[in-house]
Amino acid sequence: MDVADDQSSRVRPVDLVLAITLGLLALAVYTRTVAPSLLEEGDGVELATVSYVLGISHPTGYPLFTLLGFAFTHLLPWGSVVGRLNLMSTLLAAATIPVVYAMGRQLRLQPFGAALTALVFGTSFSFWTVSTRGDVHVLHALLVSLALALLIRWGRLRAAGLADAGAWRTALPTLTACAFVCGLSITNHITTYLLAPGFLTYLLWTDTSIWRKPRRLLQPVLALLGPLLLYLYIPIRGSQLMADPTLAQDPAGIGIPLRITWGFVSPHYRSGGPDGFINLVLGLDYGPGMLSIPWSEAPGRLATIPGLLAQQVGSVGLALGLIGFVVLSRQTRREAVLLGIVLLTFAAQVTRATEQNMAVFLIPAYLILAACLGQAADWLLAGVARLSHGSAQPTTQALLGAALLLLPVSQVAANYPLVDRSDDWSVYLYTQDLLDLNPPQGAVLLGAGDFITPIRYRQTVEGLRQDLVPVHIGFGTERFLDLVERCRQNGRPVYMLETLPNEERGPGAGRFAAKISPLPVFGEVRPQYAAYTNIADQVALLGYDMPAESVRTTGVFKVRFYWQVLRKMQTNYQFFVRLITPDSHIANQIERAPVSAWFPTSQWWQGAIFSDDVRIPIPAHITPGIYNLEVAWKQGDALLPLVRQGYEEPGPIVLRQITIAP
């Protein structure tokens, strides 16, 4: 390494122009796909709530993102709070692209190769996806790419002046800045620790004098530890929230205080104090779930890494990335080892991460792959220059460059329809549908996080229906059934929020389709159509609601049934609703557990009335005409009999005729 090499890494006007242009281009694209409101994926809704009220998020607490989110959501004067946080991620994502370009230039890529690196990474599916919502992985990518750029810059400065006694002081500010960025990154996402093996290897390989003079690292170590003081936010703010008498209330009497139901404090913080802090920051509650993944699955999971990488850049991009890594290994072995270790440590997370987290946890690995792809592009262009002669050389290089640019262009074409959330209001409409149902005062809402956190947001941030008690819970668990029973004993209404079954979605169901079921109906029941029918002395159909008696093909027919439990059932029954043609053929039917498979009929109690919303999609091929609507309960393949005046009759129940119009 010589001084000329060091000078080649300095910022030039072309680099500034390209970096700014790439950032503005990314901003233009990302702002067209950013979500305007609530989304179900990721943790954006929770982070919006926590950031706005300065709360305590789920592990690992994310103090840096929370504080940035607080500033952004309070300073920006327009849009909803969650929309502002989504926009913050978009801006951070756009800012990442020039940094990735700078990282490529520090790797000695030519401007074209560095720009291609930034474009390929910026249009990769997972990174583009997190840019549309409030997500800590965007800030994580920004800080990781910046740390890599600074470390490689330090390595070049240090290698260029190994014989100079004052070179260490010259390069020290760059290393200190890198350490500071790493410290900040840890306060945003704890997987930053995965940088340590690669960074330490590179550090000690580049300057072996550190072994003899470890005190040289004092300043960088202090710079690394300094940002970790941001974690003090958690116990300081946590103690305030834990001491708030209003947030300590448990109006539902179910053992869950308002600080949790309103989303101010993660339940992983437990009762606060040192134990709560350690549990939250280290994610100890997640440990059993991650460690429950058998190590015998590790080889199979590792085998999925090439496929995961190819999903981001395509098979051609993956092949170019491998070529680029080989080229980089021959040109500058230290940087190749650094990138290789970073890629492997982040990619190895597939052995422990859940399926839903795999893609976003590997974003730093995609960054490394994109850098290697840029290296391959430079190598190919240089090879073409050597093989071409005279006036044909620029033309040949231009054609090859255009062909390489097809990679990010093809990614835009493929990913844009998948990541575009600019018109996605489905989660907001779900929350509005729930609020429009006007649940009784103090109703308990049970559901998974995707269904609960949007309700908490609208309660805490928008101040709506703060009497409701949303509870994040897993269906089918003892805790779920226990909460339902406790609410029954306390006379408190309960609603179950779950995903609408796929077979009932049909057109117009929206990206986020929910089924909202009371457990049981609270208050007086007045069916639109009375149709009392005793079914095997187990349950009775009291009646049903039907918004319309006609529906068009490709539409959805909707009906709500009211079931009254005649006696405690010992069996988990199924039921079906179907449309019957005039010649007695089944046109379409829905068959499933009544109300929900997560709350089977063996859990229903005598005297309770349950309502069940059913949607029957009407296929386009159905012939318009008059159809009978039938319903029946069944055990296995046998229909339960109907009981009329003490005598049993075979089912099903024929309700009424409906019209299917063209």
C-alpha positions in Angstrom: 0.0 0.0 0.0 1.4 3.4 -0.9 0.4 7.1 -0.4 -1.0 7.2 -3.9 -3.5 4.6 -2.9 -4.5 6.6 0.1 -5.0 9.7 -2.1 -7.2 7.7 -4.4 -9.7 7.1 -1.6 -10.2 10.8 -0.9 -13.5 12.4 -1.8 -13.6 13.8 -5.3 -16.3 15.9 -6.9 -17.6 13.0 -9.0 -18.1 11.0 -5.7 -20.1 13.9 -4.1 -22.2 14.2 -7.2 -22.9 10.5 -7.5 -23.5 10.0 -3.8 -26.0 12.9 -3.6 -27.7 11.8 -6.8 -28.1 8.2 -5.6 -29.5 9.5 -2.3 -32.0 11.7 -4.0 -33.0 9.0 -6.4 -33.5 6.6 -3.5 -35.5 9.2 -1.6 -37.8 9.7 -4.6 -38.4 6.0 -5.0 -38.9 5.3 -1.3 -41.3 8.2 -0.7 -43.5 6.7 -3.4 -43.8 3.4 -1.6 -43.8 4.5 2.1 -46.9 3.5 4.1 -49.2 6.4 5.1 -50.6 4.7 8.2 -50.6 1.5 10.3 -49.0 -1.7 9.0 -49.2 -5.2 10.4 -45.6 -6.3 9.6 -42.7 -5.5 11.8 -42.8 -3.5 14.9 -43.6 -0.1 13.4 -46.9 0.4 15.2 -45.5 -0.5 18.6 -42.4 1.7 17.9 -44.7 4.6 16.9 -46.6 4.4 20.1 -43.5 3.9 22.3 -41.6 6.7 20.5 -44.5 9.2 20.9 -45.0 8.7 24.6 -41.3 7.9 25.4 -42.2 4.4 26.5 -40.3 1.1 26.8 -40.3 -1.1 23.7 -39.9 -4.9 23.5 -36.4 -6.3 23.7 -33.9 -5.0 23.4 -35.4 -1.7 24.2 -34.1 0.3 21.2 -33.3 3.5 23.1 -31.6 5.2 20.1 -34.5 4.6 17.8 -37.1 5.5 20.5 -35.4 8.9 21.1 -35.0 9.6 17.4 -38.6 8.7 16.9 -39.8 10.9 19.7 -38.0 13.9 18.2 -39.2 13.2 14.7 -42.9 12.5 15.6 -43.1 15.7 17.7 -41.1 18.0 15.4 -42.7 17.1 12.1 -45.9 19.2 11.8 -48.0 17.1 9.4 -49.3 13.5 9.0 -50.3 10.9 11.6 -47.7 9.9 14.2 -47.2 6.5 12.7 -47.0 8.1 9.2 -44.2 10.4 10.5 -42.3 7.4 11.9 -42.7 5.6 8.6 -41.3 8.7 6.9 -38.3 8.8 9.3 -37.4 5.3 8.1 -37.7 6.4 4.5 -35.3 9.2 5.1 -32.9 7.0 7.0 -33.1 4.5 4.1 -32.3 7.1 1.6 -29.4 8.4 3.7 -28.0 4.8 3.7 -27.5 4.7 -0.1 -24.8 7.4 -0.3 -23.1 5.8 2.7 -23.1 2.4 0.9 -21.6 4.2 -2.1 -18.8 5.6 0.1 -18.2 2.2 1.6 -17.8 0.9 -2.0 -15.3 3.6 -2.8 -13.3 2.8 0.3 -13.1 -0.8 -1.0 -11.3 0.7 -4.1 -14.4 0.2 -6.3 -14.6 2.5 -9.2 -17.5 5.0 -9.2 -19.6 2.8 -11.4 -19.0 -0.3 -9.2 -19.7 1.7 -6.0 -22.9 3.1 -7.5 -24.0 -0.3 -8.7 -23.4 -1.6 -5.1 -25.6 1.1 -3.7 -28.4 0.6 -6.3 -28.5 -3.2 -5.9 -28.6 -3.0 -2.1 -31.1 -0.2 -2.2 -33.5 -2.1 -4.4 -33.1 -5.4 -2.6 -36.5 -6.7 -1.4 -35.9 -6.8 2.4 -34.2 -3.4 2.7 -36.7 -1.7 0.5 -39.5 -3.3 2.5 -38.3 -1.9 5.9 -37.9 1.5 4.3 -41.7 1.7 4.0 -42.4 1.4 7.7 -41.0 2.4 11.1 -38.3 -0.2 11.5 -35.0 -0.4 13.5 -33.4 -2.4 10.7 -33.2 0.7 8.5 -31.1 2.6 11.1 -29.2 -0.6 11.6 -28.2 -0.8 8.0 -27.2 2.9 8.0 -24.9 2.5 11.0 -23.4 -0.8 9.9 -22.6 0.5 6.4 -21.1 3.7 8.0 -19.0 1.6 10.5 -17.7 -0.5 7.6 -16.8 2.5 5.6 -14.9 4.1 8.5 -13.1 0.9 9.4 -11.9 0.3 5.9 -10.9 4.0 5.6 -8.9 3.6 8.8 -7.3 0.5 7.4 -6.2 2.2 4.3 -4.8 5.2 6.2 -3.0 3.0 8.6 -1.5 0.7 6.0 -0.3 3.7 3.9 1.7 5.0 6.9 3.0 2.0 8.8 6.5 3.3 8.5 5.5 6.8 9.7 5.6 7.2 13.5 2.9 9.8 13.5 0.5 7.8 11.2 -1.3 6.3 14.1 -2.4 9.7 15.3 -3.4 10.6 11.8 -5.7 7.6 11.5 -6.9 7.5 15.1 -9.9 9.9 14.6 -11.3 7.6 11.9 -11.0 4.6 14.1 -12.6 6.5 17.0 -15.5 7.6 14.8 -16.0 3.9 13.7 -16.0 2.8 17.3 -18.5 5.6 18.2 -20.8 4.5 15.3 -20.6 0.9 16.5 -21.6 2.0 20.0 -24.6 3.9 18.6 -25.5 0.9 16.5 -25.6 -1.4 19.6 -28.2 0.9 21.2 -30.3 0.5 18.1 -30.0 -3.2 17.4 -28.0 -5.6 19.6 -27.0 -7.8 16.7 -24.3 -5.2 16.0 -22.1 -7.4 18.2 -21.9 -9.8 15.2 -19.5 -7.2 13.7 -17.0 -7.9 16.4 -15.2 -11.0 14.9 -14.7 -9.4 11.5 -13.8 -6.0 12.9 -11.3 -7.3 15.4 -9.6 -9.6 12.9 -9.3 -6.6 10.5 -8.0 -4.3 13.2 -5.3 -6.6 14.5 -4.3 -7.8 11.0 -3.9 -4.2 9.7 -1.8 -3.0 12.7 0.0 -5.7 14.6 1.5 -3.1 16.9 -1.8 -3.1 18.8 -0.7 -6.4 20.3 2.3 -4.6 21.9 0.6 -1.3 22.6 -3.0 -2.0 23.6 -3.3 1.4 25.2 -3.6 2.8 21.7 -7.2 1.5 21.7 -8.2 3.5 24.8 -9.8 6.3 22.9 -11.7 4.1 20.5 -12.9 1.9 23.4 -14.2 4.9 25.2 -15.9 6.1 22.0 -17.5 2.6 21.8 -18.7 2.6 25.4 -19.9 6.2 25.5 -23.1 5.7 23.4 -24.1 2.7 25.5 -25.1 5.3 28.2 -28.2 5.7 26.1 -29.4 2.5 27.7 -29.8 4.5 30.9 -32.9 5.8 29.3 -34.6 2.5 30.0 -34.3 2.5 33.8 -34.7 6.2 34.1 -37.9 6.4 32.1 -39.0 3.0 33.2 -39.0 4.0 36.8 -41.2 7.0 36.0 -43.7 4.9 34.1 -43.7 2.1 36.8 -44.4 4.7 39.5 -47.3 6.3 37.6 -50.5 5.5 39.6 -52.8 5.8 36.6 -50.7 3.4 34.6 -50.6 0.9 37.5 -54.4 0.5 37.5 -55.9 -2.8 36.4 -59.5 -1.9 35.6 -60.3 -5.2 34.0 -59.2 -7.2 37.0 -57.2 -9.6 34.9 -53.7 -8.8 36.3 -52.5 -6.6 33.5 -51.9 -2.9 34.3 -52.7 -0.1 32.0 -49.0 0.6 31.3 -49.0 -2.7 29.3 -52.5 -2.6 27.8 -51.9 0.9 26.6 -48.5 0.1 25.2 -46.4 2.3 27.5 -44.2 -0.5 28.8 -43.2 -3.8 27.3 -44.2 -6.8 29.5 -40.7 -8.0 29.1 -39.6 -5.2 31.4 -41.5 -7.1 34.1 -41.6 -5.2 37.3 -38.7 -2.9 36.4 -35.5 -2.6 38.4 -32.2 -4.4 37.5 -33.9 -7.7 36.8 -36.3 -6.1 34.4 -33.6 -4.1 32.7 -31.4 -7.1 32.2 -34.3 -9.2 31.0 -35.3 -6.6 28.5 -31.9 -5.6 27.1 -30.6 -9.2 26.8 -34.0 -10.5 25.5 -33.9 -13.3 28.0 -37.6 -14.1 27.4 -36.7 -14.8 23.8 -34.0 -17.2 24.8 -36.1 -20.3 25.3 -37.8 -19.9 22.0 -34.6 -19.5 20.1 -32.8 -22.3 22.0 -35.8 -24.6 21.3 -34.7 -24.7 17.7 -32.8 -28.0 17.5 -29.2 -27.8 16.6 -29.8 -30.7 14.3 -31.7 -28.2 12.1 -28.6 -26.0 11.7 -27.2 -27.7 8.6 -30.5 -27.5 6.8 -31.0 -23.9 7.8 -27.5 -23.0 6.7 -28.2 -24.6 3.4 -31.0 -22.0 2.9 -28.5 -19.1 2.9 -27.8 -19.1 -0.8 -31.5 -19.1 -1.5 -32.1 -16.2 0.9 -29.3 -14.2 -0.8 -30.6 -15.0 -4.2 -34.1 -13.8 -3.2 -32.5 -10.3 -2.7 -30.3 -10.0 -5.8 -31.4 -12.8 -8.1 -29.3 -15.8 -9.2 -27.2 -13.7 -11.6 -26.5 -11.2 -8.8 -25.5 -14.0 -6.5 -23.1 -15.4 -9.1 -21.6 -12.0 -9.7 -21.2 -11.6 -5.9 -19.3 -14.8 -5.7 -17.0 -13.7 -8.5 -16.5 -10.4 -6.9 -15.5 -11.9 -3.6 -12.8 -14.0 -5.4 -11.5 -10.9 -7.2 -11.5 -9.0 -4.0 -9.6 -11.8 -2.2 -6.8 -11.5 -4.9 -6.6 -7.8 -4.8 -6.9 -7.0 -1.1 -7.1 -10.0 1.2 -7.7 -8.1 4.5 -10.9 -6.4 3.2 -12.0 -9.7 1.7 -11.6 -11.5 5.0 -13.4 -8.6 6.8 -16.4 -8.8 4.5 -16.4 -12.6 4.5 -16.5 -12.8 8.3 -19.2 -10.2 8.5 -21.4 -11.9 5.9 -21.0 -15.3 7.6 -21.7 -14.1 11.1 -24.9 -12.4 10.1 -25.9 -15.2 7.7 -25.4 -17.7 10.5 -28.4 -16.1 12.3 -30.6 -18.4 10.3 -29.7 -21.2 12.7 -31.4 -19.4 15.6 -33.8 -16.8 14.1 -37.4 -17.5 13.5 -38.7 -17.7 9.9 -40.4 -14.3 10.0 -37.1 -12.6 11.2 -34.7 -14.3 8.9 -35.0 -12.0 5.9 -34.5 -8.7 7.8 -31.9 -10.0 10.2 -29.7 -10.8 7.1 -29.8 -7.2 5.7 -26.1 -6.6 6.6 -25.2 -9.8 4.7 -27.1 -8.4 1.6 -24.9 -5.3 2.0 -21.7 -7.4 1.8 -23.1 -9.3 -1.2 -23.9 -6.1 -3.0 -20.3 -4.8 -2.4 -18.9 -8.0 -3.9 -21.2 -7.6 -6.9 -19.9 -4.1 -7.4 -16.4 -5.5 -7.3 -17.3 -8.1 -10.0 -18.7 -5.2 -12.2 -15.5 -3.3 -12.0 -13.5 -6.5 -12.8 -15.7 -7.2 -15.9 -15.4 -3.6 -17.1 -11.7 -3.6 -16.7 -11.5 -6.9 -18.6 -13.5 -5.5 -21.4 -11.2 -2.5 -21.6 -8.2 -4.7 -21.9 -9.7 -6.9 -24.6 -11.2 -4.0 -26.6 -9.2 -1.8 -28.9 -9.6 1.7 -30.3 -12.9 3.4 -30.6 -14.8 0.1 -29.8 -13.7 0.2 -26.2 -16.0 2.9 -24.9 -19.0 1.4 -26.7 -18.3 -2.1 -25.4 -17.9 -0.8 -21.9 -21.1 1.2 -22.2 -23.0 -1.8 -23.3 -21.7 -3.9 -20.5 -22.4 -1.2 -18.0 -26.0 -0.9 -19.3 -26.4 -4.7 -19.0 -25.1 -4.6 -15.4 -27.6 -1.8 -14.6 -30.4 -4.1 -15.6 -29.8 -5.8 -12.3 -31.2 -3.0 -10.1 -33.7 -2.1 -12.8 -35.1 -5.6 -12.8 -35.2 -5.6 -9.0 -37.3 -2.4 -9.1 -39.7 -3.9 -11.6 -40.0 -7.1 -9.5 -40.1 -5.6 -6.1 -42.1 -2.3 -6.6 -45.5 -4.0 -6.6 -44.6 -6.1 -3.6 -43.2 -3.4 -1.4 -45.5 -0.5 -2.4 -47.6 0.4 0.7 -48.4 3.9 -0.3 -52.1 3.2 -0.5 -52.3 0.6 2.3 -55.0 1.6 4.8 -56.1 -1.9 5.6 -54.9 -2.0 9.2 -56.3 1.4 9.9 -59.7 0.3 8.4 -59.6 -2.8 10.6 -59.2 -0.6 13.7 -62.0 1.6 12.5 -64.2 -1.4 11.9 -63.6 -2.5 15.5 -64.3 1.0 16.9 -67.4 1.2 14.7 -68.7 -2.0 16.3 -68.8 0.1 19.5 -67.7 -2.6 21.9 -69.2 -2.3 25.4 -67.5 -0.2 28.0 -64.3 -1.9 29.3 -64.4 -4.8 26.8 -61.2 -7.0 26.7 -59.7 -7.5 23.3 -57.6 -10.7 22.8 -55.4 -11.3 19.9 -51.9 -11.5 18.4 -49.6 -8.5 18.2 -50.6 -7.6 14.7 -54.2 -7.1 15.9 -53.5 -5.6 19.3 -50.8 -3.0 18.7 -52.8 -1.0 16.2 -55.6 -0.7 18.8 -53.1 0.4 21.5 -51.8 3.0 19.1 -55.2 4.5 18.5 -55.9 4.5 22.2 -52.6 5.9 23.4 -51.7 8.2 20.6 -55.1 9.3 19.3 -56.9 9.0 22.7 -59.8 6.8 21.4 -61.7 4.3 23.5 -59.2 4.1 26.3 -61.7 2.1 28.3 -61.0 -0.9 26.1 -58.4 -3.5 27.3 -56.3 -4.9 24.4 -54.3 -7.9 25.4 -51.5 -9.5 23.3 -52.0 -13.2 23.7 -51.4 -16.5 21.9 -54.6 -18.4 21.0 -55.0 -22.0 22.1 -53.0 -21.4 25.3 -54.0 -22.0 28.8 -53.6 -18.3 29.5 -56.0 -17.4 26.7 -58.7 -19.8 28.0 -58.0 -18.6 31.6 -58.5 -14.9 30.6 -61.8 -15.7 28.9 -63.0 -17.5 32.0 -61.9 -14.7 34.3 -63.7 -12.2 32.2 -66.8 -14.4 32.2 -66.7 -14.5 36.0 -66.2 -10.8 36.2 -69.0 -10.1 33.7 -66.6 -8.3 31.4 -67.1 -8.5 27.6 -64.5 -10.3 25.5 -63.6 -10.0 21.8 -61.4 -12.3 19.9 -59.4 -10.7 17.1 -57.9 -13.1 14.5 -57.1 -13.4 10.8 -60.0 -14.0 8.5 -59.7 -17.5 7.1 -58.3 -17.5 3.5 -61.3 -19.3 2.1 -63.6 -16.4 3.3 -61.5 -13.5 2.0 -62.7 -13.1 -1.5 -62.2 -9.9 -3.5 -62.1 -6.7 -1.5 -61.1 -8.4 1.7 -58.0 -6.1 1.9 -54.4 -6.9 2.6 -55.1 -7.1 6.3 -58.4 -9.0 6.9 -59.6 -9.6 10.4 -62.4 -11.6 12.0 -63.8 -10.0 15.2 -65.8 -12.3 17.4 -67.4 -11.6 20.8 -66.9 -14.4 23.3 -69.9 -14.4 23.8 -72.4 -11.8 22.7 -72.8 -9.2 25.4 -76.2 -7.7 25.9 -79.5 -8.3 24.1 -79.6 -10.3 20.9 -82.0 -9.3 18.1 -81.4 -11.3 14.9 -82.6 -9.7 11.7 -84.3 -13.0 10.8 -85.5 -15.3 13.6 -85.0 -18.9 12.9 -85.0 -20.9 16.1 -83.8 -24.4 15.5 -82.6 -26.9 18.1 -79.5 -28.8 16.9 -79.2 -32.2 18.7 -80.1 -30.6 22.1 -76.6 -29.1 22.1 -77.0 -25.7 20.5 -79.7 -23.7 19.0 -79.7 -21.4 16.0 -81.6 -18.3 17.2 -81.5 -16.5 13.9 -79.2 -14.6 11.6 -78.4 -11.3 10.0 -78.0 -10.9 6.3 -77.1 -7.4 4.9 -78.4 -8.3 1.4 -80.4 -11.1 -0.1 -78.6 -10.8 -3.4 -75.0 -10.7 -4.5 -73.1 -10.4 -7.7 -70.7 -13.0 -9.1 -67.1 -12.4 -7.9 -68.7 -10.7 -4.8 -69.0 -11.9 -1.3 -72.1 -13.1 0.5 -72.2 -12.2 4.2 -74.2 -13.7 7.0 -74.0 -13.6 10.8 -75.4 -16.5 12.8 -76.4 -16.5 16.5 -75.8 -19.7 18.4 -77.2 -20.3 21.9 -75.6 -23.1 24.0 -78.3 -25.4 25.3 -76.0 -27.6 27.3 -72.2 -27.8 28.0 -70.7 -29.5 25.0 -68.0 -32.2 25.3 -67.2 -32.3 21.6 -65.5 -29.9 19.3 -68.0 -29.6 16.5 -67.7 -28.3 12.9 -70.3 -26.6 10.8 -70.8 -25.6 7.2 -72.7 -22.9 5.3 -73.4 -23.6 1.7 -75.2 -22.3 -1.4 -77.3 -25.0 -3.2 -78.3 -24.8 -6.8 -81.9 -25.5 -7.9 -80.8 -29.0 -9.0 -79.3 -29.6 -5.5 -75.6 -29.2 -6.3 -73.2 -27.3 -4.0 -72.2 -24.0 -5.6 -69.9 -23.0 -2.8 -69.5 -23.6 0.9 -67.5 -22.6 4.0 -66.7 -25.4 6.5 -64.9 -24.8 9.7 -65.3 -24.6 13.5 -68.1 -22.4 14.7 -66.8 -18.9 15.7 -63.1 -20.0 15.8 -61.0 -23.1 15.9 -59.0 -21.4 18.7 -62.2 -21.3 20.9 -63.8 -24.7 20.2 -67.3 -25.6 21.2 -66.1 -27.7 24.1 -65.1 -24.4 25.7 -68.5 -22.8 25.3 -70.7 -22.6 28.4 -74.4 -23.2 28.8 -76.7 -20.3 28.1 -74.1 -18.2 26.3 -74.9 -16.8 22.9 -72.2 -16.6 20.3 -72.3 -14.7 17.0 -70.4 -16.0 14.0 -69.7 -13.9 10.9 -69.4 -15.9 7.7 -68.3 -14.7 4.3 -68.9 -16.8 1.2 -67.0 -15.7 -1.9 -69.0 -16.1 -5.1 -66.9 -17.6 -7.9 -67.1 -15.9 -11.3 -68.1 -19.2 -13.0 -71.4 -19.5 -10.9 -74.5 -19.2 -13.0 -76.7 -16.3 -12.0 -80.0 -17.4 -10.4 -81.8 -18.4 -7.2 -79.9 -20.4 -4.6 -80.8 -22.0 -1.3 -78.8 -21.0 1.8 -78.2 -24.0 4.1 -76.4 -24.5 7.4 -75.6 -27.6 9.5 -73.4 -28.7 12.4 -71.5 -31.9 12.1 -69.3 -34.3 14.0 -66.8 -36.0 11.7 -68.8 -36.7 8.5 -72.2 -37.0 10.3 -74.6 -34.1 10.4 -76.1 -33.4 13.8 -79.9 -33.9 13.8 -82.5 -31.1 14.2 -84.9 -31.5 17.1 -88.5 -30.3 16.5 -91.2 -30.9 19.0 -89.1 -33.7 20.6 -88.4 -35.5 17.4 -85.2 -35.7 15.5 -85.0 -34.7 11.9 -82.0 -34.9 9.5 -80.2 -31.7 8.7 -79.2 -29.3 7.2 -81.3 -26.2 8.0 -82.6 -24.5 4.9 -82.7 -20.8 5.7 -83.9 -18.9 2.7 -83.2 -18.2 -1.0 -80.7 -15.7 -2.2 -80.2 -14.2 -5.6 -76.8 -14.3 -7.5 -76.8 -11.6 -10.1 -74.4 -11.4 -13.1 
